[in-house]
Amino acid sequence: MIFASILLSAIGTIFLSETLGRGKVVYTRMTTLVGSCALCCAAAGYLVTRQGGGAAEVAAIALSCVPVMGAWLGFRIHVSNSITLELAGLLEDGRPRALREIAEDYDVNGHTARRIEILQADGYLTQDADARVTDTAKSRVILVLTRVLCGPGGPRAVADTLRRRDDGDGVV
């Protein structure tokens, strides 16, 4: 019962913090993550005490959820930083650029082609020219994570939102 409560508490925390924090950088929503974790751990603790558990079980749930949330936070920060650092390398000369110039310098097509090759080699995409998503458990997990991290429209929706911000002459 405690293991299930820990797992449900962690999943609930991730879902709640991602839903409430959508569109915000993870560093700026730590209060939401901590609050979501406290709420979900309290709910799980309440359920455990209703089943006959005591304070030790409630503490075990709360303390066990902390490393899971740390791992989730590390994952979110890694995804955010890897994109940011790659783009920051393009901007190190300090020259102002419009969003379309950044996209040209970033070599979206070359970057995408490399990622597709990696995904095909690892079995997430088919080897044919269409490069369709394979119907495997690991592919489904990646699609769910993409929806959680980027919203229902996926990474393309995030990119489109950024493009709409640029009026064509705007400098990033």
C-alpha positions in Angstrom: 0.0 0.0 0.0 2.8 2.4 0.8 4.6 1.8 -2.5 1.4 2.4 -4.4 0.8 5.6 -2.4 4.4 6.8 -3.1 4.0 6.1 -6.8 0.5 7.7 -7.1 1.8 10.7 -5.1 4.7 11.2 -7.4 2.6 10.8 -10.6 0.0 13.2 -9.1 2.7 15.7 -8.3 4.1 15.6 -11.8 0.7 15.9 -13.4 -0.5 18.7 -11.1 2.8 20.8 -11.3 3.0 20.4 -15.1 -0.7 21.3 -15.5 -0.4 24.4 -13.3 3.0 25.4 -14.6 2.3 25.0 -18.3 4.3 27.6 -20.3 6.5 28.6 -17.5 10.2 27.8 -17.1 10.7 25.2 -14.5 13.0 27.4 -12.3 10.2 30.0 -11.9 7.6 27.5 -10.7 9.4 25.7 -7.8 6.6 26.8 -5.4 4.1 25.0 -7.7 6.2 21.9 -7.7 6.7 21.9 -3.9 3.0 22.7 -3.3 1.9 20.0 -5.6 4.2 17.5 -3.9 2.9 18.5 -0.4 -0.7 18.3 -1.6 -0.3 14.9 -3.2 1.7 13.5 -0.3 -0.9 14.7 2.1 -3.7 13.1 0.1 -1.7 9.8 -0.1 -1.0 10.0 3.6 -4.6 10.5 4.4 -5.6 7.4 2.3 -2.9 5.3 4.1 -4.1 6.5 7.6 -7.7 5.5 6.6 -6.3 2.0 5.9 -4.7 1.8 9.4 -1.3 3.4 8.7 0.3 5.9 11.1 2.6 8.8 11.1 5.6 6.7 10.1 3.9 5.6 6.9 2.9 9.2 6.1 6.5 10.3 6.7 7.8 7.4 4.5 5.5 8.5 1.6 6.6 12.2 1.9 10.3 11.3 2.2 10.2 8.7 -0.6 8.5 11.2 -3.0 11.3 13.7 -2.6 14.0 11.8 -4.7 11.4 11.1 -7.3 10.6 14.8 -7.6 14.3 15.5 -7.6 14.8 13.1 -10.6 11.8 14.7 -12.4 13.2 18.2 -11.8 16.6 17.1 -13.1 15.0 15.7 -16.2 13.0 18.9 -16.8 16.0 21.1 -16.3 18.2 18.9 -18.6 15.7 19.2 -21.4 15.4 22.9 -21.0 19.1 23.5 -20.6 20.2 21.3 -23.6 18.0 23.4 -25.9 19.0 26.7 -24.3 22.8 25.9 -24.3 22.8 24.9 -27.9 21.0 28.2 -28.9 23.2 30.2 -26.5 26.3 29.0 -28.4 24.8 30.6 -31.5 24.4 33.9 -29.8 27.8 34.2 -28.1 29.0 36.9 -30.5 26.4 39.3 -29.0 25.0 40.3 -32.4 21.2 40.9 -32.3 19.3 38.5 -34.5 15.7 38.1 -35.6 14.1 34.8 -34.9 14.4 33.7 -38.5 18.1 34.3 -38.4 18.5 32.2 -35.3 16.5 29.4 -37.0 18.8 29.6 -40.0 21.9 29.5 -37.8 20.5 26.7 -35.7 20.2 24.6 -38.8 16.8 23.1 -37.9 16.9 20.8 -40.9 20.3 19.4 -40.1 19.5 19.1 -36.4 16.2 17.3 -37.3 17.9 14.9 -39.7 20.5 13.9 -37.0 17.7 13.4 -34.4 15.7 11.3 -36.9 18.7 9.1 -37.5 19.2 8.6 -33.8 15.5 7.8 -33.3 15.5 5.3 -36.2 18.6 3.6 -34.9 17.0 3.2 -31.4 13.7 1.8 -32.8 11.5 4.8 -32.1 10.9 5.5 -35.8 10.6 3.2 -38.7 13.5 2.9 -41.1 11.5 3.8 -44.2 11.4 7.2 -45.9 8.2 8.2 -43.9 10.0 7.6 -40.6 6.7 6.9 -38.8 6.6 6.3 -35.0 6.8 2.6 -34.2 4.0 1.1 -32.1 6.1 0.1 -29.1 5.8 0.7 -25.4 8.9 2.9 -25.4 7.6 5.0 -28.3 4.3 5.5 -26.5 6.1 6.6 -23.4 8.1 9.2 -25.3 4.9 10.5 -27.0 3.3 10.9 -23.6 6.3 12.7 -22.2 6.4 15.0 -25.2 2.7 15.9 -24.6 3.3 16.5 -20.9 6.4 18.7 -21.5 5.2 20.6 -24.6 1.4 20.4 -24.4 -1.0 18.6 -26.7 0.6 20.2 -29.9 4.0 18.9 -29.0 7.3 20.7 -29.7 6.0 22.1 -33.0 3.4 24.0 -31.1 6.0 25.5 -28.8 8.1 26.6 -31.8 5.0 28.0 -33.6 4.2 30.1 -30.5 7.7 31.5 -30.4 7.5 32.3 -34.1 4.2 34.2 -33.6 5.9 36.4 -31.1 8.4 37.6 -33.7 6.7 40.1 -36.0 9.3 39.5 -38.7 11.4 42.5 -37.7 11.7 41.7 -34.0 15.0 41.0 -32.4 15.4 38.2 -30.0 
